[in-house]
């Protein structure tokens, strides 16, 4: 078993084992771009910059001195936001903002009335980095957006004054002089709290030296900052005379597409939408519009029409509206496919480019394809056809795009195409040879009917590295019970930042386990009805019922699956789903490792919970409370939590522990000092998880105190 552990460890840190998988495309102008091409120099990775001329089909080395200097400047000013013309920067000055003239070095405060919990451009306490920032003393840049003409700054004043506090205690202090535990408090709103954090928009005019608080409704906080330099939920118009944004209400079932005019100081609501369940316009990155405006909405450069993203007809689609009258001009997209996000708008030729999924000729409805259509809804064309998941980078003039396509069982291929979808050049094929040498097991895709006998569900299976079709193997179901995203990878994945891509199933394959990941009903990227199943049904853990049903069905299909030896693990929403599985389906799930689970939704972030539960109903939350189920526990359970978790507070696990004790249940627990919500990446936690499944599913002795090395 010691050799199996060593092989499992090799699959934890694999980032450097694949070259040129997803090259970052940097457009120089309309027809040329550059990217870094990786090569091995011994065991080290070096790279060279490659320039591609799309029009001439020429590939050459690229020396970019200017870019290197800009990168250096960016590192030096990582807590400042620099204006587009490079003449000014904005940074924090306590609870206020400070403007610096980069030409003469002069600086001044542009706000002066900021105070604790009512400050400018700051990070909300519910952002999952409040405690880490306080302990590690990390600084961030202020949340501001410059207008394109560098004359104005858009920011907000964040009001958390009446939001209730949450507290964590740092029990282990690395201070030789004072070992007393330290209390860290932060603002964190729970379901049914009276007050939630609100962001009041404001604009500073550099030429007038004036700060204007906009007379508009404040923005409701959704986890992070309402906007920042990387992710913008509010955007300047092309002429810098308007800002536009989507404001959603507390329960995320009402949305307004607002345009605020700087000169006349009026706010115009172009689109208003309401649903009886929840809106998913901002969709946590799974269907949003990237870094520019993450609601996939758009305001034309002449300020005459707007594009609106909506699931009102079941599948997510794009609509064109008249800005002045608010009248719907036409549906832009339609048909079977589901719009994932808007990529570009070619106003001159009245064509939009977007990503979509849900095509019937695809082997997986989750695969993303790049498409275009005219603004009047005519002329739809899918620009890529490979049966795979596609990631694209579109040229500034919309004439070319770079397409990287892959599947879990197909390593990435990067090509250049024109806007008709015609192939121009093959750019790169990923080199995965060293990954395979390390023992990587290529996942196998499967589809299976849900318990209704109609709905197709999709997943992957990873077999043991020494697979023998004549043997039976224990199974580990890697679950994530959160309903805001899918869990099954669609593109080729071999690492994540930290450890354990695919839920660590590659490592478990080295230990002799079969691994399964499945997406059940209640998750996004299918129809709205498919997602709506999760409404006031968070106890469903994103299709837990189907996990149990499909695992039994897979055991009928694959005779190498031992249905009597099934384990499950997950973190956060997966920790919730793991405990739920052991208590609701003990006949299938015998062993579980539940990490950082939000076991009582009353103790989790209101902006996530209330979207799916709506207004507070006690009975709904009672049904979702895992602690009320522990009397059913019969399998082996390991609970793990970090004591500094400021996202899912450790009290979620301790409430479960209290009920386990009250019910005289045996269980195992590990509380990890000085660990945040990402405790599952901790080497010791990974090893203890391995040990637990090896002992209770393989029924073998794990190597005593095996040490995973930090790399």
ChimeraX attribute file (.defattr): number of C-alpha atoms within 10 A of each C-alpha:
attribute: neighborCount
match mode: 1-to-1
recipient: residues
	/A:1	14
	/A:2	13
	/A:3	11
	/A:4	18
	/A:5	21
	/A:6	16
	/A:7	21
	/A:8	26
	/A:9	23
	/A:10	18
	/A:11	27
	/A:12	23
	/A:13	18
	/A:14	19
	/A:15	16
	/A:16	15
	/A:17	20
	/A:18	20
	/A:19	23
	/A:20	21
	/A:21	22
	/A:22	19
	/A:23	20
	/A:24	14
	/A:25	18
	/A:26	14
	/A:27	17
	/A:28	14
	/A:29	11
	/A:30	16
	/A:31	19
	/A:32	20
	/A:33	20
	/A:34	22
	/A:35	20
	/A:36	17
	/A:37	18
	/A:38	19
	/A:39	16
	/A:40	12
	/A:41	9
	/A:42	7
	/A:43	9
	/A:44	8
	/A:45	12
	/A:46	12
	/A:47	14
	/A:48	13
	/A:49	14
	/A:50	16
	/A:51	22
	/A:52	22
	/A:53	16
	/A:54	22
	/A:55	13
	/A:56	10
	/A:57	12
	/A:58	11
	/A:59	16
	/A:60	11
	/A:61	13
	/A:62	15
	/A:63	13
	/A:64	11
	/A:65	8
	/A:66	8
	/A:67	10
	/A:68	11
	/A:69	10
	/A:70	11
	/A:71	11
	/A:72	10
	/A:73	11
	/A:74	14
	/A:75	10
	/A:76	10
	/A:77	15
	/A:78	13
	/A:79	17
	/A:80	22
	/A:81	23
	/A:82	23
	/A:83	20
	/A:84	14
	/A:85	10
	/A:86	12
	/A:87	13
	/A:88	22
	/A:89	19
	/A:90	27
	/A:91	23
	/A:92	21
	/A:93	17
	/A:94	13
	/A:95	18
	/A:96	22
	/A:97	24
	/A:98	18
	/A:99	21
	/A:100	20
	/A:101	14
	/A:102	14
	/A:103	9
	/A:104	9
	/A:105	8
	/A:106	10
	/A:107	14
	/A:108	12
	/A:109	14
	/A:110	19
	/A:111	18
	/A:112	14
	/A:113	11
	/A:114	16
	/A:115	15
	/A:116	13
	/A:117	21
	/A:118	22
	/A:119	23
	/A:120	30
	/A:121	28
	/A:122	27
	/A:123	23
	/A:124	25
	/A:125	25
	/A:126	25
	/A:127	18
	/A:128	19
	/A:129	18
	/A:130	20
	/A:131	24
	/A:132	17
	/A:133	12
	/A:134	13
	/A:135	13
	/A:136	8
	/A:137	9
	/A:138	11
	/A:139	11
	/A:140	14
	/A:141	18
	/A:142	26
	/A:143	26
	/A:144	25
	/A:145	26
	/A:146	23
	/A:147	21
	/A:148	16
	/A:149	13
	/A:150	18
	/A:151	17
	/A:152	23
	/A:153	20
	/A:154	23
	/A:155	26
	/A:156	27
	/A:157	24
	/A:158	27
	/A:159	22
	/A:160	23
	/A:161	17
	/A:162	14
	/A:163	20
	/A:164	17
	/A:165	15
	/A:166	16
	/A:167	16
	/A:168	18
	/A:169	16
	/A:170	18
	/A:171	15
	/A:172	13
	/A:173	14
	/A:174	8
	/A:175	8
	/A:176	6
	/A:177	7
	/A:178	9
	/A:179	11
	/A:180	11
	/A:181	11
	/A:182	14
	/A:183	11
	/A:184	18
	/A:185	17
	/A:186	20
	/A:187	21
	/A:188	28
	/A:189	24
	/A:190	24
	/A:191	22
	/A:192	15
	/A:193	13
	/A:194	10
	/A:195	15
	/A:196	22
	/A:197	25
	/A:198	23
	/A:199	25
	/A:200	20
	/A:201	22
	/A:202	18
	/A:203	20
	/A:204	19
	/A:205	15
	/A:206	15
	/A:207	8
	/A:208	9
	/A:209	9
	/A:210	13
	/A:211	16
	/A:212	13
	/A:213	14
	/A:214	17
	/A:215	13
	/A:216	14
	/A:217	13
	/A:218	19
	/A:219	21
	/A:220	20
	/A:221	22
	/A:222	22
	/A:223	19
	/A:224	16
	/A:225	23
	/A:226	24
	/A:227	24
	/A:228	22
	/A:229	15
	/A:230	12
	/A:231	19
	/A:232	22
	/A:233	23
	/A:234	24
	/A:235	24
	/A:236	24
	/A:237	21
	/A:238	16
	/A:239	13
	/A:240	18
	/A:241	16
	/A:242	20
	/A:243	21
	/A:244	24
	/A:245	23
	/A:246	25
	/A:247	20
	/A:248	23
	/A:249	17
	/A:250	19
	/A:251	20
	/A:252	24
	/A:253	19
	/A:254	18
	/A:255	18
	/A:256	17
	/A:257	23
	/A:258	20
	/A:259	24
	/A:260	21
	/A:261	16
	/A:262	15
	/A:263	8
	/A:264	8
	/A:265	13
	/A:266	14
	/A:267	18
	/A:268	17
	/A:269	20
	/A:270	21
	/A:271	20
	/A:272	14
	/A:273	13
	/A:274	15
	/A:275	12
	/A:276	8
	/A:277	17
	/A:278	20
	/A:279	23
	/A:280	21
	/A:281	22
	/A:282	20
	/A:283	17
	/A:284	13
	/A:285	15
	/A:286	16
	/A:287	24
	/A:288	23
	/A:289	27
	/A:290	17
	/A:291	14
	/A:292	19
	/A:293	23
	/A:294	26
	/A:295	27
	/A:296	25
	/A:297	25
	/A:298	25
	/A:299	24
	/A:300	15
	/A:301	13
	/A:302	10
	/A:303	17
	/A:304	12
	/A:305	21
	/A:306	24
	/A:307	24
	/A:308	24
	/A:309	23
	/A:310	20
	/A:311	18
	/A:312	13
	/A:313	10
	/A:314	14
	/A:315	21
	/A:316	25
	/A:317	22
	/A:318	25
	/A:319	20
	/A:320	24
	/A:321	20
	/A:322	17
	/A:323	22
	/A:324	13
	/A:325	13
	/A:326	17
	/A:327	13
	/A:328	17
	/A:329	13
	/A:330	14
	/A:331	17
	/A:332	19
	/A:333	24
	/A:334	16
	/A:335	10
	/A:336	12
	/A:337	20
	/A:338	27
	/A:339	28
	/A:340	27
	/A:341	25
	/A:342	27
	/A:343	20
	/A:344	20
	/A:345	22
	/A:346	16
	/A:347	13
	/A:348	6
	/A:349	10
	/A:350	11
	/A:351	19
	/A:352	22
	/A:353	24
	/A:354	23
	/A:355	25
	/A:356	26
	/A:357	23
	/A:358	23
	/A:359	17
	/A:360	10
	/A:361	9
	/A:362	17
	/A:363	15
	/A:364	22
	/A:365	20
	/A:366	22
	/A:367	22
	/A:368	28
	/A:369	28
	/A:370	25
	/A:371	22
	/A:372	26
	/A:373	19
	/A:374	19
	/A:375	24
	/A:376	16
	/A:377	18
	/A:378	13
	/A:379	10
	/A:380	18
	/A:381	15
	/A:382	16
	/A:383	20
	/A:384	20
	/A:385	13
	/A:386	11
	/A:387	16
	/A:388	25
	/A:389	28
	/A:390	25
	/A:391	18
	/A:392	20
	/A:393	17
	/A:394	20
	/A:395	23
	/A:396	16
	/A:397	13
	/A:398	19
	/A:399	16
	/A:400	23
	/A:401	25
	/A:402	26
	/A:403	28
	/A:404	25
	/A:405	26
	/A:406	25
	/A:407	19
	/A:408	20
	/A:409	17
	/A:410	16
	/A:411	20
	/A:412	28
	/A:413	20
	/A:414	23
	/A:415	18
	/A:416	22
	/A:417	21
	/A:418	19
	/A:419	17
	/A:420	15
	/A:421	19
	/A:422	12
	/A:423	14
	/A:424	16
	/A:425	17
	/A:426	14
	/A:427	19
	/A:428	18
	/A:429	16
	/A:430	18
	/A:431	18
	/A:432	18
	/A:433	12
	/A:434	14
	/A:435	19
	/A:436	13
	/A:437	9
	/A:438	15
	/A:439	18
	/A:440	23
	/A:441	20
	/A:442	19
	/A:443	23
	/A:444	13
	/A:445	19
	/A:446	14
	/A:447	14
	/A:448	16
	/A:449	15
	/A:450	20
	/A:451	16
	/A:452	8
	/A:453	8
	/A:454	9
	/A:455	12
	/A:456	15
	/A:457	20
	/A:458	19
	/A:459	20
	/A:460	22
	/A:461	20
	/A:462	23
	/A:463	27
	/A:464	22
	/A:465	22
	/A:466	13
	/A:467	16
	/A:468	11
	/A:469	12
	/A:470	8
	/A:471	10
	/A:472	18
	/A:473	25
	/A:474	21
	/A:475	32
	/A:476	27
	/A:477	24
	/A:478	24
	/A:479	30
	/A:480	28
	/A:481	31
	/A:482	25
	/A:483	27
	/A:484	20
	/A:485	20
	/A:486	20
	/A:487	22
	/A:488	22
	/A:489	19
	/A:490	21
	/A:491	21
	/A:492	20
	/A:493	19
	/A:494	23
	/A:495	19
	/A:496	14
	/A:497	9
	/A:498	13
	/A:499	20
	/A:500	21
	/A:501	19
	/A:502	22
	/A:503	24
	/A:504	18
	/A:505	27
	/A:506	30
	/A:507	30
	/A:508	27
	/A:509	26
	/A:510	27
	/A:511	24
	/A:512	21
	/A:513	29
	/A:514	26
	/A:515	28
	/A:516	26
	/A:517	23
	/A:518	27
	/A:519	25
	/A:520	29
	/A:521	24
	/A:522	28
	/A:523	25
	/A:524	24
	/A:525	25
	/A:526	19
	/A:527	19
	/A:528	21
	/A:529	15
	/A:530	16
	/A:531	22
	/A:532	19
	/A:533	18
	/A:534	24
	/A:535	18
	/A:536	21
	/A:537	19
	/A:538	26
	/A:539	24
	/A:540	24
	/A:541	27
	/A:542	32
	/A:543	26
	/A:544	25
	/A:545	17
	/A:546	20
	/A:547	25
	/A:548	19
	/A:549	15
	/A:550	20
	/A:551	20
	/A:552	18
	/A:553	16
	/A:554	17
	/A:555	16
	/A:556	13
	/A:557	10
	/A:558	12
	/A:559	14
	/A:560	20
	/A:561	23
	/A:562	17
	/A:563	22
	/A:564	16
	/A:565	19
	/A:566	26
	/A:567	28
	/A:568	26
	/A:569	26
	/A:570	24
	/A:571	27
	/A:572	25
	/A:573	23
	/A:574	26
	/A:575	29
	/A:576	32
	/A:577	33
	/A:578	32
	/A:579	31
	/A:580	29
	/A:581	28
	/A:582	26
	/A:583	22
	/A:584	18
	/A:585	19
	/A:586	16
	/A:587	15
	/A:588	19
	/A:589	28
	/A:590	23
	/A:591	26
	/A:592	29
	/A:593	27
	/A:594	30
	/A:595	31
	/A:596	32
	/A:597	31
	/A:598	29
	/A:599	31
	/A:600	23
	/A:601	27
	/A:602	21
	/A:603	19
	/A:604	22
	/A:605	21
	/A:606	26
	/A:607	22
	/A:608	19
	/A:609	20
	/A:610	24
	/A:611	21
	/A:612	24
	/A:613	22
	/A:614	21
	/A:615	14
	/A:616	13
	/A:617	11
	/A:618	10
	/A:619	8
	/A:620	16
	/A:621	20
	/A:622	15
	/A:623	17
	/A:624	22
	/A:625	22
	/A:626	26
	/A:627	22
	/A:628	17
	/A:629	18
	/A:630	22
	/A:631	15
	/A:632	15
	/A:633	22
	/A:634	18
	/A:635	19
	/A:636	19
	/A:637	24
	/A:638	19
	/A:639	22
	/A:640	25
	/A:641	32
	/A:642	23
	/A:643	23
	/A:644	25
	/A:645	25
	/A:646	26
	/A:647	23
	/A:648	25
	/A:649	25
	/A:650	24
	/A:651	19
	/A:652	23
	/A:653	26
	/A:654	15
	/A:655	16
	/A:656	22
	/A:657	19
	/A:658	12
	/A:659	17
	/A:660	19
	/A:661	13
	/A:662	11
	/A:663	13
	/A:664	11
	/A:665	16
	/A:666	13
	/A:667	15
	/A:668	12
	/A:669	15
	/A:670	13
	/A:671	17
	/A:672	16
	/A:673	17
	/A:674	17
	/A:675	19
	/A:676	23
	/A:677	23
	/A:678	16
	/A:679	25
	/A:680	25
	/A:681	15
	/A:682	16
	/A:683	17
	/A:684	17
	/A:685	18
	/A:686	19
	/A:687	19
	/A:688	18
	/A:689	19
	/A:690	19
	/A:691	21
	/A:692	21
	/A:693	28
	/A:694	21
	/A:695	12
	/A:696	18
	/A:697	21
	/A:698	18
	/A:699	10
	/A:700	12
	/A:701	13
	/A:702	20
	/A:703	15
	/A:704	8
	/A:705	10
	/A:706	14
	/A:707	13
	/A:708	17
	/A:709	8
	/A:710	7
	/A:711	5
